[in-house]
Amino acid sequence: MSRPDHRESALALASAIGPFSADMLAMMSAQADSEITCNCHTLLHYAQKYSPARVEAAIHRMSFYGMRDLASLHFILANDLDLLALRDDADLDGQLQLPLKP
């Protein structure tokens, strides 16, 4: 099922509740589309500013740490953290997580 079909199914279900519910869901859907478009433009801007390879490396680093937001992507790129090697014993900033000595 493609995205438009999914949207139409959701709108039909909301319409079963009532017209205001359908209108609210349609508005939320339009906002989601707008947000996706904005995020896409931001991602393309980062690829142009830093390079597609660096954006990919930064997103890989984000995935490694379970992150999924553009603010984290910008932080990684702006601080050149995408250029560091990924290590299981390092935090997002590349700092080693050494045990504290008693």
N, C-alpha and C positions, 0 to 999 in steps of 0.2 A: 504494500500500500504506500503510495507516494505521499509526500507532505501535504499537498493540496487536498487529497482525498481524506487524509487524517483530519485536517482542519474542518472540512465540510461535515465529517461525521461528528466532530465535537460541537460544531455550531448547531447541528440538527438535534443533538442531545440537549444542549442548552435551550434551544427553542421549545423543547418539550416542557421545560420548567416554566418558561414565559419569555415574552419579548425583551424585558429588561435584562434578563440573564443572558440572552443571545447577544444583545448589544454590548454588555460588559465583556463577554468572552471575545467578541469581535475586536473590541478596543484593546484588550490584553494581547491578542494575537498581532495586531498592528504594531503595538509597542515592542513586542518581541522581535518582529521583523526589522523594525527600526534599530533596535539594539544590536542585532546580528550584523546589519549593514555598517553601523558605526564601528563595531569591533573589527570587522573586516578591513575597513579603511585604516584603522589604527595599526593593525597587523601589517598592512601593505606599506604604511609610513615607516614602521620600524625596519622592514626589509629594505626599503630604499635608503634609510639613514645609516643602518648598521651593516647590512648585507643579508641576503636570504640564508646563507650558511650560518651566520651568527644567530639569526632568529630561530632557525631549526635547532641549533645547539642549546640555546636558552630554553626553548620549549622542552627539549629532551631533559635538561636539568630540572625544570619545573615538574615534569612527570616523575622523575626520580624521587623528588621530595613530596609528591602528591599534591602539587599546587596547580590551579587552573584559572588564574585571573591575570588580566592585563597589567595591573599594578606590579605584580611580581615579575612579569616578563620585562617590564620597563626597568625595574630595579636591577635585574640580572644583567641586562644589556648596558645600562648606564654605568654600572660598576665593573664591567668586563668580567663578570663571574662566569660567563659562558665559555671563556677561554681557559678556565681551570679544568683539570682532570676531575672526573667524578670519582669520589672515594666513599666507601661505606662508613669510614670513620671520620668523615668531615661533615660539618653543617652546611647550610645553604651558602654562607659567605666563604666557604673553603677552609674554615678554621677547624683544625683537628680537635676531636673530642677526646682529650686525654683524661684518664682517671685522675682524680685529685689524690695527692699523697697525704697520708695522715700526719 
